[in-house]
Amino acid sequence: MADARLGDEADLYEAMVANERVEGWMDVLQDYVGRPGDASAACRAKRAAQELAEAASQSTAYEEEAIACGAPSTLEAALRASLSRGAEEKLLSALSTSLASLCGEGAAQVRVRSVRFSSACPTVLVREGALGDGLGARLWGSSFFLCRVFAATDPRVMAHETVLELGTGVGLLGCVASLCGASHVVMSDGERGALHVARATMALHQAKHRDGCDDERAVASVCAAATLPWEVAEGALCVRRLDWRDDRRRMEAGEATHVDADVDVPTLSPDATFTWVVGSELLYDVSCAEACAASCARRLAPGGRAHLVGAVRDRAYLDGFLEQARRWKLRTCVRALDPEEIAADADGRTLGLRRASEYEGGYVEILMDRRDAPHDWHVAIPFE
Ligand SMILES: C[S@@+](CC[C@H](N)C(=O)[O-])C[C@H]1O[C@@H](n2cnc3c(N)ncnc32)[C@H](O)[C@@H]1O
């Protein structure tokens, strides 16, 4: 089981830079394959292969990106071309070293992390994806905080909860809500890559916690499956596409708004509402923060509550979120969180979360309910 560090925004920059550089190297190598007799093309190909090998051996992001861009077959074609031309040894060596560098951690077909966030709860397996699958393809540590909120909730109360996780990414939070007894859980995201990763996490969850497999067998069963379902446990736990911008359009333009359905991934019904809307690390630019507020408002059932947690990278993102939340008639309350309180695992380790001082507004939890709701949730919280 992989035990890599948790996701954070550095991943986004790393993936973007890796993508740009890998595409550049691929262009050079393809150019060489097209004219292997050209000395300058061969010289550039040698340099590209050397740089790719070095980057991929030092960074999983480069390795994953190179694999996603089809580098192994391009390198093989370049090797064949150089062998048939009797190319210089340094080029052959650079190409084969580069090919060998793409067999590390980033080449693993299934990257699984096992997480134990509380001694009261069993280990949960989560599938992680490549950085190129999007920000949600790695587990972000803030989600541990809400996992512990679920675990601390009376199972009799959980049994009445219907939970919507916004921006689920790898799908940890939704699986934990289900494990803690919620009657119906939807893990949603707007990104195709994240939805596929969350679906695999859900399949691992099903195999481990419902079919009783041990970790190895759970992973093996997911690897062996030709296709994975979008829902398990007779629909009690499912993965659905929900882009907050669609909800925002619906809220602003009314019910007539048409949203294109994704043919592959089932979309959350426009009118589905939940007693508990949750999410971690969702506010990382103004427009997504504002759209997220619209989804919180639209998806909250009367009497329901929303609970988000995450870093405040820029106060404008949080302000934009809160302004929109109030516009859509939500009461809001923001409380500062200590990273040690957020992402400690069952053994008290803080899992490498960045320090609060690294973010303009530290870490916060945002609690919300509808203005028309009775005051029976978090009565102690001074809602604005
Ligand atoms: C930083 S990741 C956090 C993932 C996960 N909640 C965690 O804590 O590990 C943010 C997630 O929000 C999703 N997201 C961003 N914008 C979205 C939108 N407009 N609609 C739905 N999901 C969105 C991303 O695809 C990604 O999975």
PDBQT file of the ligand as one rigid body, heavy atoms in Angstrom, charges set to zero:
ROOT
HETATM    1  C1  LIG A 401      -8.649  20.049  -3.309  1.00  0.00    +0.000 C 
HETATM    2  S1  LIG A 401      -9.664  18.807  -3.882  1.00  0.00    +0.000 S 
HETATM    3  C2  LIG A 401     -10.272  18.130  -2.356  1.00  0.00    +0.000 C 
HETATM    4  C3  LIG A 401     -10.746  16.725  -2.510  1.00  0.00    +0.000 C 
HETATM    5  C4  LIG A 401     -11.307  16.070  -1.249  1.00  0.00    +0.000 C 
HETATM    6  N1  LIG A 401     -12.451  16.785  -0.767  1.00  0.00    +0.000 N 
HETATM    7  C5  LIG A 401     -10.258  15.938  -0.175  1.00  0.00    +0.000 C 
HETATM    8  O1  LIG A 401     -10.298  16.709   0.789  1.00  0.00    +0.000 OA
HETATM    9  O2  LIG A 401      -9.386  15.060  -0.275  1.00  0.00    +0.000 OA
HETATM   10  C6  LIG A 401     -11.087  19.746  -4.468  1.00  0.00    +0.000 C 
HETATM   11  C7  LIG A 401     -12.154  18.919  -5.142  1.00  0.00    +0.000 C 
HETATM   12  O3  LIG A 401     -13.215  19.768  -5.551  1.00  0.00    +0.000 OA
HETATM   13  C8  LIG A 401     -13.619  19.412  -6.864  1.00  0.00    +0.000 C 
HETATM   14  N2  LIG A 401     -14.223  20.586  -7.538  1.00  0.00    +0.000 N 
HETATM   15  C9  LIG A 401     -13.627  21.740  -7.879  1.00  0.00    +0.000 A 
HETATM   16  N3  LIG A 401     -14.479  22.560  -8.524  1.00  0.00    +0.000 NA
HETATM   17  C10 LIG A 401     -15.651  21.885  -8.584  1.00  0.00    +0.000 A 
HETATM   18  C11 LIG A 401     -16.941  22.196  -9.132  1.00  0.00    +0.000 A 
HETATM   19  N4  LIG A 401     -17.174  23.352  -9.765  1.00  0.00    +0.000 N 
HETATM   20  N5  LIG A 401     -17.922  21.285  -9.009  1.00  0.00    +0.000 NA
HETATM   21  C12 LIG A 401     -17.698  20.110  -8.378  1.00  0.00    +0.000 A 
HETATM   22  N6  LIG A 401     -16.505  19.746  -7.860  1.00  0.00    +0.000 NA
HETATM   23  C13 LIG A 401     -15.491  20.630  -7.965  1.00  0.00    +0.000 A 
HETATM   24  C14 LIG A 401     -12.337  18.960  -7.520  1.00  0.00    +0.000 C 
HETATM   25  O4  LIG A 401     -12.566  18.149  -8.656  1.00  0.00    +0.000 OA
HETATM   26  C15 LIG A 401     -11.664  18.215  -6.390  1.00  0.00    +0.000 C 
HETATM   27  O5  LIG A 401     -12.024  16.864  -6.358  1.00  0.00    +0.000 OA
ENDROOT
TORSDOF 0
